[in-house]
């Protein structure tokens, strides 16, 4: 009798899921775009109007957590602006004189410039100015990376988002940018508007594309890459997150992650202004 009741319960549950507005389509055809670049990973995109998801590699998308790497610049910017450690997107932080491999980092930068070139030194200085206690307060307020427990700053204030001590799932990444788009984060609208402004990478008559990238190293030495953001066509936003991982120590992650993103978006019919 118990087995019959359980079977009936399971049937009703599955039927309810199929009628849910948050329908999920698993699209394994997207795997080829990862294989072409010799990486593994996951991808998710939410149609906000229809409330439907397309996901590749659901288990990784939903249940695996990774260092946020430079996608944390979204949060660092929000907290910096809200607390006044960053005045606005034009605020300059002087170069510290240390020459690094990324030549575009070796100069004075505004916040907008630092965000675009993903300057680690700029945002490390922002984090130091925010301070550990204030940063932790805002991480708690955001419930940032909280799926597997409270995200606690256990290491250095200027590197915890890089050293694998705080991890976030792709699903949490998508949720964050969706709330940002709709001004639903616990910050002033001005703060969120500035961050959305610096996230905008492409805009034309067909679409606008806003995102932040990230590149990090897992504990096992593998390279990981992120692209998180949204694409908008006909005033209709779609929120996406891409995560990739590679054992290749010499991978050109900047090329790989953006190539996969744009190839998938094209595959799904974007960039024509017809969505």
Backbone torsions as a table, in degrees:
resi	resn	phi	psi	omega
1	UNK	NA	-43.2	-179.9
2	UNK	-61.8	-38.9	-179.9
3	UNK	-65.7	-37.7	179.2
4	UNK	-66.5	-44.7	178.7
5	UNK	-62.1	-40.5	178.9
6	UNK	-63.8	-42.2	179.8
7	UNK	-62.6	-41.5	177.9
8	UNK	-64.5	-42.4	178.3
9	UNK	-60.5	-43.9	-178.9
10	UNK	-64.0	-39.9	179.9
11	UNK	-62.9	-45.9	179.2
12	UNK	-62.2	-41.8	-179.6
13	UNK	-60.6	-45.0	-178.9
14	UNK	-67.4	-36.9	177.1
15	UNK	-64.4	-39.0	178.1
16	UNK	-64.4	-40.0	178.5
17	UNK	-61.4	-43.2	-177.4
18	UNK	-65.9	-22.5	178.9
19	UNK	-95.0	-2.3	-177.5
20	UNK	-66.3	144.4	176.0
21	UNK	-66.3	-19.7	179.9
22	UNK	-95.0	59.1	-178.7
23	UNK	-70.1	141.4	-178.8
24	UNK	-116.0	127.5	173.6
25	UNK	-109.1	122.7	176.0
26	UNK	-87.5	117.2	-175.9
27	UNK	-111.6	90.5	-179.3
28	UNK	-74.7	-10.2	177.0
29	UNK	-65.8	-18.2	180.0
30	UNK	-74.2	-13.8	-178.6
31	UNK	-56.3	-35.8	-175.7
32	UNK	-62.0	-28.8	-179.3
33	UNK	-72.5	-29.2	173.5
34	UNK	-74.6	-43.4	-178.7
35	UNK	-64.2	-34.9	178.7
36	UNK	-60.5	-29.4	-179.7
37	UNK	-101.5	6.4	176.7
38	UNK	60.5	42.7	177.8
39	UNK	-132.5	166.5	169.6
40	UNK	-116.2	170.1	178.5
41	UNK	160.8	-158.9	-178.9
42	UNK	-147.7	161.9	179.5
43	UNK	-148.1	140.6	174.6
44	UNK	-141.3	141.7	176.7
45	UNK	-140.0	132.2	-177.8
46	UNK	-109.8	122.5	170.5
47	UNK	-82.3	107.2	-171.5
48	UNK	-67.9	-32.7	-178.4
49	UNK	-73.5	-47.9	-178.9
50	UNK	-82.4	-13.4	-177.7
51	UNK	55.8	46.8	178.0
52	UNK	-121.3	144.8	178.4
53	UNK	-108.1	141.6	162.6
54	UNK	-115.4	126.6	-175.5
55	UNK	-134.1	137.6	168.5
56	UNK	-111.2	130.4	179.4
57	UNK	65.8	67.5	-174.4
58	UNK	-56.7	-43.7	-175.9
59	UNK	-63.0	-40.6	178.4
60	UNK	-69.8	-41.2	-179.7
61	UNK	-61.2	-41.7	-171.7
62	UNK	-91.8	-35.4	-166.1
63	UNK	-116.6	-7.1	-179.1
64	UNK	-103.9	136.2	-177.3
65	UNK	-117.4	144.7	-176.3
66	UNK	-140.7	162.3	173.2
67	UNK	-56.2	135.2	178.8
68	UNK	-69.4	-19.6	-177.8
69	UNK	49.8	-138.4	-172.5
70	UNK	-76.9	-3.3	170.2
71	UNK	-64.7	-19.1	178.2
72	UNK	-66.5	-14.6	176.3
73	UNK	-60.9	-23.9	173.7
74	UNK	-61.5	-51.4	-178.3
75	UNK	-70.1	-42.2	179.1
76	UNK	-58.8	-40.4	177.9
77	UNK	-65.3	-46.1	-179.5
78	UNK	-58.7	-47.4	-178.3
79	UNK	-69.3	-40.6	178.5
80	UNK	-60.2	-43.7	179.6
81	UNK	-69.2	-43.8	-177.1
82	UNK	-64.2	-34.8	-177.7
83	UNK	-91.7	-3.0	179.3
84	UNK	81.9	5.1	176.0
85	UNK	-71.6	-24.6	168.5
86	UNK	-117.3	124.7	-179.0
87	UNK	-71.7	-48.5	179.0
88	UNK	-165.8	-174.8	-176.1
89	UNK	-68.8	-9.7	179.7
90	UNK	-96.0	-0.5	-177.0
91	UNK	-67.9	128.4	-178.1
92	UNK	-95.8	135.0	166.7
93	UNK	-113.2	126.8	-174.9
94	UNK	-68.7	143.7	175.4
95	UNK	-61.9	138.9	-177.8
96	UNK	-82.6	0.4	177.2
97	UNK	85.9	-4.2	179.1
98	UNK	-85.8	121.2	-179.4
99	UNK	-79.7	129.3	-179.7
100	UNK	-120.8	167.6	-176.2
101	UNK	-63.0	-32.8	177.3
102	UNK	-83.0	101.3	-175.2
103	UNK	-59.6	-31.6	-178.6
104	UNK	-68.5	-11.6	175.5
105	UNK	-86.5	-16.6	-170.8
106	UNK	-88.1	56.4	177.7
107	UNK	-167.8	168.7	173.7
108	UNK	-64.1	138.5	-177.4
109	UNK	-132.7	144.4	167.3
110	UNK	-80.7	168.2	176.8
111	UNK	-60.5	-44.2	-179.1
112	UNK	-60.4	-42.4	178.7
113	UNK	-66.2	-43.3	-178.1
114	UNK	-64.3	-37.3	177.9
115	UNK	-65.9	-44.6	-176.7
116	UNK	-64.4	-41.7	-179.0
117	UNK	-94.0	4.9	177.5
118	UNK	54.5	51.6	-178.1
119	UNK	-71.2	111.3	177.4
120	UNK	-64.8	-46.8	-178.3
121	UNK	-58.6	-40.0	179.5
122	UNK	-59.0	-49.9	-175.2
123	UNK	-77.5	-20.4	170.6
124	UNK	-66.9	-39.4	178.0
125	UNK	-67.9	-39.0	176.2
126	UNK	-59.2	-45.6	-179.8
127	UNK	-62.2	-40.8	178.1
128	UNK	-63.2	-37.6	178.7
129	UNK	-70.2	-34.2	176.6
130	UNK	-66.4	-45.6	179.5
131	UNK	89.7	154.9	-173.2
132	UNK	-64.5	-47.2	-176.3
133	UNK	-63.2	-45.0	179.9
134	UNK	-66.9	-41.9	177.8
135	UNK	-60.4	-44.2	-179.4
136	UNK	-64.1	-38.9	178.0
137	UNK	-56.9	-45.1	-177.4
138	UNK	-75.0	-33.8	174.2
139	UNK	-60.0	-42.1	178.1
140	UNK	-65.5	-41.2	-179.3
141	UNK	-64.0	-34.5	179.2
142	UNK	-81.8	-13.1	-169.3
143	UNK	54.7	40.2	-174.6
144	UNK	-67.1	132.0	176.1
145	UNK	48.3	49.5	-171.9
146	UNK	-103.5	3.6	-176.4
147	UNK	-58.9	-37.3	-178.3
148	UNK	-108.4	30.1	179.5
149	UNK	113.6	170.5	-178.5
150	UNK	-61.0	132.9	176.8
151	UNK	-78.8	106.1	-175.9
152	UNK	-108.2	135.9	176.7
153	UNK	-78.6	97.3	-176.0
154	UNK	-97.1	-17.9	-177.0
155	UNK	-114.6	-141.9	-174.5
156	UNK	-80.0	142.8	-179.6
157	UNK	-60.6	-26.6	-176.1
158	UNK	-101.9	16.2	179.2
159	UNK	-152.4	1.5	-173.8
160	UNK	-62.8	-25.7	179.5
161	UNK	-83.3	-1.9	-178.7
162	UNK	-112.4	-19.1	-167.0
163	UNK	-104.4	15.2	177.8
164	UNK	71.3	10.5	177.8
165	UNK	-80.9	-21.9	171.7
166	UNK	-122.6	133.0	-177.5
167	UNK	-131.7	151.6	-177.4
168	UNK	-136.4	146.9	178.0
169	UNK	-87.0	156.4	173.3
170	UNK	-56.0	-39.4	179.0
171	UNK	-59.7	-41.2	178.1
172	UNK	-67.3	-37.0	178.2
173	UNK	-60.3	-46.1	-179.3
174	UNK	-64.0	-40.9	178.9
175	UNK	-60.6	-38.2	-179.9
176	UNK	-64.3	-48.1	-177.0
177	UNK	-70.8	-29.1	175.2
178	UNK	-64.3	-45.5	178.4
179	UNK	-63.8	-37.6	177.3
180	UNK	-61.7	-46.0	-178.5
181	UNK	-56.4	-40.8	-176.5
182	UNK	-94.6	14.7	179.3
183	UNK	56.5	39.6	-177.2
184	UNK	-102.8	5.9	176.8
185	UNK	-85.9	158.6	-174.7
186	UNK	-79.2	52.3	178.3
187	UNK	-131.3	162.9	175.5
188	UNK	-62.1	153.5	179.4
189	UNK	-61.6	-35.9	178.4
190	UNK	-59.2	-44.5	-179.9
191	UNK	-58.3	-49.3	-177.8
192	UNK	-68.1	-34.9	179.7
193	UNK	-64.4	-40.3	-180.0
194	UNK	-65.2	-42.5	-179.6
195	UNK	-66.2	-41.1	176.5
196	UNK	-61.8	-36.4	179.8
197	UNK	-63.9	-44.4	-178.0
198	UNK	-76.3	-16.5	176.6
199	UNK	-78.2	-19.0	-177.4
200	UNK	-67.1	121.5	-177.4
201	UNK	-110.6	-32.7	-179.1
202	UNK	-142.5	139.5	176.7
203	UNK	-151.2	128.7	175.6
204	UNK	-151.0	-169.0	-175.8
205	UNK	-69.8	-19.5	-177.9
206	UNK	-91.6	-34.6	-173.8
207	UNK	-163.7	165.7	166.3
208	UNK	-128.0	142.4	-175.2
209	UNK	-129.4	121.2	-177.7
210	UNK	-125.4	133.4	179.9
211	UNK	-165.1	168.9	170.0
212	UNK	-132.7	139.4	179.5
213	UNK	-101.1	167.4	174.6
214	UNK	-153.2	151.5	179.9
215	UNK	-145.8	122.9	-178.1
216	UNK	-143.7	-179.4	179.6
217	UNK	-124.4	125.4	175.9
218	UNK	-74.6	169.2	178.7
219	UNK	-59.8	-29.4	-179.8
220	UNK	-83.7	2.4	178.1
221	UNK	92.5	-7.5	179.3
222	UNK	-70.1	145.6	172.8
223	UNK	-80.4	138.0	172.6
224	UNK	-122.8	149.1	177.8
225	UNK	-135.3	149.3	179.6
226	UNK	-128.9	149.3	158.6
227	UNK	-140.3	122.8	-179.0
228	UNK	-130.9	137.0	179.3
229	UNK	166.7	-144.4	-178.9
230	UNK	-152.5	156.8	171.5
231	UNK	-122.7	139.4	-175.9
232	UNK	-125.4	127.1	174.0
233	UNK	-131.8	131.8	-179.4
234	UNK	53.1	43.4	178.9
235	UNK	61.1	26.1	-176.0
236	UNK	-118.7	108.1	-176.9
237	UNK	-86.1	142.0	172.3
238	UNK	-124.9	128.0	-177.0
239	UNK	-101.7	136.5	-174.9
240	UNK	-136.8	158.6	171.2
241	UNK	-145.2	133.3	175.9
242	UNK	-121.3	130.2	173.0
243	UNK	-125.5	133.3	177.5
244	UNK	-130.6	155.8	179.1
245	UNK	-143.0	141.4	-177.9
246	UNK	-144.0	144.4	174.5
247	UNK	-84.8	-10.5	-177.4
248	UNK	-73.7	113.9	-178.2
249	UNK	-69.0	-20.1	-176.9
250	UNK	-105.2	16.7	-177.6
251	UNK	-61.4	141.5	173.2
252	UNK	-89.1	82.4	-172.4
253	UNK	-62.7	-35.2	-179.8
254	UNK	-60.6	-41.7	178.3
255	UNK	-70.3	-47.0	-173.4
256	UNK	-62.0	-50.4	-173.5
257	UNK	-66.2	-40.3	-178.6
258	UNK	-75.1	-30.8	175.8
259	UNK	-65.1	-45.5	179.1
260	UNK	-63.2	-45.4	-179.5
261	UNK	-56.8	-51.8	-174.1
262	UNK	-71.2	-31.6	176.6
263	UNK	-66.5	-42.4	178.3
264	UNK	-65.4	-45.4	-179.9
265	UNK	-61.0	-40.0	177.1
266	UNK	-64.5	-42.9	177.3
267	UNK	-56.9	-35.1	-177.5
268	UNK	-86.5	2.1	174.1
269	UNK	96.1	13.0	179.7
270	UNK	-84.6	173.1	176.6
271	UNK	83.1	-3.4	-179.5
272	UNK	-103.0	-6.0	-177.7
273	UNK	72.9	23.8	-175.3
274	UNK	-113.5	2.4	-178.1
275	UNK	-78.9	NA	NA
